[in-house]
Amino acid sequence: MDGEIRSYYFPHPDSMDYIRFDTAYKFGNKPVNKVFYGPGLRMIFSGDDAGQFVAYDLVKKVNRDVKANGPVNTFAVSIDRMHYFIATKGSNEIIQYNILGKEIRRFQGHQAEINDLEVTVDRKYLISASSDKTVKIWNLQSGKVAISLSNHSWNVTGLSVDPYSRYVASCGLDGIINIYSIANGKLIKTMRNENGRCTDIAFSPDLEHVIVALHMDTPGEQGYGTNIWPTGLERPTAASTSSGGTQSKAMQEAIKRAQERRKKKAKQAKPAKMKEEAKEESSETTLKETDQIKISVED
């Protein structure tokens, strides 16, 4: 509400019992409605009530702003960080911008405010959740609705796409959690929180669970909480992803490029490594250069 964004970290990698404050960021004084730690783990994106969408580079420490048509309710960012999809409060439209803030396209089809947005890794689909009780899967090439899903009885408030872009999970103020196949819109599983209204949702990296943020409706008290639900899904194997279509091919190409960058960096670092090894023999100082190389690789 004060416009501040905070990042935290886990001091002990083997324990998630507590977290510690790291850094605060502030790009304005209006309430921030959504924050996203972006693709590549070097960007922070945020949208606020002033209609300001911010893309902040953690490495270069500079930000690029886009002025939206109104208070930013939600947004999504493409995996290449070249396009932003923004929905403002009270609007049933989604506007696509490029990194220069130029409007590219408008997605029209919802009948009420849009509460959450996701873009699949292959940049094939945009997925939206709305107060009109629907989830829509948009074809990004045509800009048209490919599939409209109507399995909620109240506002749909949260979305999460799995890392392989095979499934989307939705949650709403009706307390319902739905998991769909993105390819055909098939409803795979439905779960219900009897004691709260869902406000947001996220897949675990292994796809085996979803965690849901709740506004609790327990008689005699009100508050906030979370629930963790099993999905019944399994993370795709290497064999299944290799034959899983264009999205998995894109992921494999990205992995291949990362491997090639590692090989190139290792080749360039070899002479320096030999020199450092000779230095270590004389001074008996260990630099752990292999760890440094791993840290420097950008996947």
Buried (B, 14 or more C-beta within 10 A) or exposed (E): EEBEBEBEEEEEEEEEEEEEEEEEBEBBEBEBBBBBEBBEEBBBBBBBBBBBBBBBBBEEEEBBEBEBEBBBBBBBBBBEBEBBBBBBBEBBBBBBBEBEBEEEEEBEBBEBBBBBBBBBBBBBBBBBBBBBBBBBBBEBEEBEBBBBBEBBEBBBBBBBBBBBBBBBBBBBBBBBBBBBEBBEBEEBBEBEBEEBBBBBBBBBEEBBBBBBBBBBBEEEEEEEEEBEBEBEBEBBEEEEBEEBEEBBBBBBEEEEEEEEBBEEBEEEBEEEBEEBEEEEEEEEEEEEBEEEBEEEEEE
